[in-house]
Amino acid sequence: MDINHKLEELALSLHRIDAIKFGDFMTKSGIKTPVYFDLRVIVSYPNVMELISNLLYDYAIKDSKYDHVCGVPYTALPIATLLSVKTKKSMLMRRKETKSYGTKKAIEGHYKQGEMCLIIEDVITSGSSVMETVTDLKKEGLNVENAVIILDREQGGRQNLEGNKVQIKSLFTMTELINILVKNNKISKQMGADVVNYLKNVQAPAVVPEVDRVSLPYEERAQLTSNLIAKQLFTIMATKKTNLCISVDLTSSTKILDLLQKVGEHVCLVKTHIDIIEDYTDNFTVQLKQLAQKFNFLILEDRKYADIGNTVALQYSKGLYKVGDWADCVTVHSLPGEGILKALSGSAKDVHKGVFLLAEMSSEGNLITPDYTEATVKMAAKYPELITGFVCQKKTTFKDPGVIQLTPGVQLESSKDELGQVYNTPEKVVLENGADVIVVGRGIVAAKNPELQAVVYKDTLWKCYIKRISGKME
């Protein structure tokens, strides 16, 4: 039996098992359609699954060069599994939701960077699901150039994917499938004509590839931010070649200023806790700002505001410390809700100020949940001119390349202190977890030679960053 007869047999089989539905449906791309292709039902029909996998192999896969197959979750997974067995090629699985436990991997399976992965998908409309899978595979260092599809709906998916350098082969176009059904009297000529006319007039939206923020250099990201402090901080990091933030958790203003004289040239950001200084005077912040100007670093007051908006506005601008007068940016909890950002937006109006929202914490047993983190990121999106970044632990927390990931809890060797603070290595924090600015406190402050230790941290962290943006993560 030749390929055309087999394709006709498949089309009729899919109609028979109600995998092709006619009516009024909505696709994932958000467009209405009079015909819907539902391959979820094929798992109950092993003969149909076998026919599909044989056709994909003979028509689209047999002469291709690849190391792995990966089915777009979830409908294409059974077909990808059959093809993996048939071709004796490794199968990879992409998770739609990254695990919050265990390895926390988005791609499951054994693979090496630089290997080629072939995508398997059931239907493309815009091609967005294929591109999501391609993006995740490429983040792991895999090459993806080809995808094999059962049905191309002819609504822009092929053009979108090819525009993103992914070539596709499909068993059917929608027009070809409809013509088979009309020819075999499964649907009327009028219905067939209506579907073909619909395809000509309704196209899916273009698919813009997601920008992977961790692979972009700081200079490029400085052009992608809406917050002036983030822009300034990206520029300082690129110019000074340092992504090190020192946390000066000392109670003596004299000791803090002496320390910054020694390490100021090696850091991009200085994090203070102004309310722990026992000999505080206004002169301290004057000298702190002078050092910031001398050594070209910014000042972050780690106040972690967490009250109602009116109170936070007063805490920020009034009182003993008048934080708004000298700090370039502050840390804020999202717990009180959007009012806290509204208040700070008003307090920092017409002034170059920024906010780091706490999306995650590094202390053991903290109560921040994934839902809380997600809500925090959504809240921040409403205030792009105010938000400098997030205090967080994972590169998957947010996607905006114009926003900075500030990650605390870093030491040259992994450890945990007696109060439950968990420390990670520079390699883990920068390469695996996606940190942009890395906070080091006691690792430098408590060292016998803080300046020498600051240089060690600066050089180690910068090498990790260069390795990250070069794509050489092996």
Salt bridges, closest charged atoms under 4 A:
ASP2 OD1 - HIS5 ND1 2.77
GLU8 OE1 - LYS183 NZ 3.19
ASP18 OD2 - LYS21 NZ 3.12
ASP38 OD1 - ARG40 NH1 3.14
GLU108 OE2 - ARG95 NE 2.92
GLU108 OE2 - LYS99 NZ 3.77
GLU115 OE1 - HIS68 NE2 2.59
GLU132 OE1 - LYS28 NZ 3.27
GLU132 OE1 - ARG94 NH2 3.91
ASP136 OD2 - ARG94 NE 2.81
ASP152 OD2 - ARG158 NE 3.43
GLU162 OE2 - ARG158 NH1 3.71
GLU210 OE2 - LYS139 NZ 3.36
GLU210 OE1 - LYS399 NZ 3.39
ASP249 OD1 - HIS273 ND1 2.91
ASP302 OD2 - LYS271 NZ 2.86
ASP302 OD2 - HIS273 NE2 3.06
ASP302 OD2 - LYS304 NZ 2.78
GLU338 OE1 - LYS382 NZ 3.06
GLU360 OE2 - LYS394 NZ 2.54
GLU364 OE2 - LYS416 NZ 3.05
GLU374 OE2 - LYS378 NZ 3.39
ASP417 OD2 - ARG442 NH2 2.90
GLU432 OE2 - LYS428 NZ 3.12
ASP436 OD2 - ARG213 NH1 3.33
ASP436 OD1 - ARG221 NH1 2.68
ASP436 OD1 - ARG468 NH2 2.95
GLU451 OE2 - HIS266 NE2 3.92
